[in-house]
Amino acid sequence: MFEIIIRFKKCRLTKLLPFLLFLLIMLLLSSTINASVIRPIAPKGLNEGYIDFSYTFSTNSDIKASYCMFNWDDGSFSPWIKIDSIDREVSTSHSWDSEGTYNVRVKFRYNNLDETLWSDNLIINISEPVDTDNDGFFDLEDTDDDNDGILDKNDPFPKNNSEWSDSDSDGIGDNLDQDDDNDGLEDNIEIKIGSDHTFSEDVEIISIKGKNHFLIDTNKDGRYNKFYNTNSKINTKLRYEKNGIYLIDYNKDGDYDYTYDGDIHKFKESNMSWIMIIASIIIISLLIIFILIKTGILFIYEEEYEIEE
């Protein structure tokens, strides 16, 4: 009985050997790197440079490569550079002798001579050396190219020393732009009225008789306090009601002509307001009379009359 069991187990093991061998081969194949389908990431380096200046580029291999090569996109390549086995970072330098846009790439090679694809591009623009402000420092190294006192990183016009701000980002510098904040109201008018000509949220355009006019918030409290008439070029004070309505004196005659609640309406003085005024006058008069009587300043007396028979 014991011998039969042993033979049976040996027979099963013999049948499994081909299958186990197949699994081992597949495991070895799966661990082999197929270099021809690997695309490395782009190398690291500057994006701008000058002719005949040497610039350093680097790459870091996170795969088991032994060598790397750089393609400078000018018809030249670096030699195969051995990759350090510890930090796996490689650096090398290159210079270009003509202006243009170049795509710097890198690829890797293994000990078995398999090579990866070329990496993604690192784009670098090469130009003639420029010193905009003639201060002896080329623009790429100069932190203030036009020498206007504003660092290039904060200057929307780094090559123009007469412009250094663009409040409305319209591509026109504030010094040349007649409407810095692009709110429709020219800077000289805003300055005269007292509003901020670099802040667009303090002005609202309204239309009266088919003509644009402006409501202006000069103190930035979120409530308009002035009206600018573009026909007469005058500005008047706005009256703000608790119900959110603005009263507009259109022609500066002291009388309100329009109301604004998001839409423009003709101003209509309510009869109720006159009733309230008259009632107030009556109440105040009665109160004064009452006080005068109480203090003895004013008194009421009755006269007695005798009737003769």
Secondary structure, 3 states (H helix, E strand, C coil): CHHHHHHHHHHHHHHHHHHHHHHHHHHHHHCCCCHHHCCCCCCECCCEEECCCCEEEEEECCCCCCEEEEECCCCCECCCEECCCCCCEEEEEECCCCCEEEEEEEEEECCCCCECCCCCCEEEEEECCCCCCCCCCCCCCCCCCCCCCCCHHHCCCCCCCCCCCCCCCCCCCCCCCCCCCCCCCCHHHHHHHCCCCCCHHHEEEEEECCEEEEEECCCCCCCCCEEEECCCCEEEECEECCCCCEEECCCCCCCCCEEECCCEEECCCCHHHHHHHHHHHHHHHHHHHHHHHHCCCCCCCCCCCCCCC
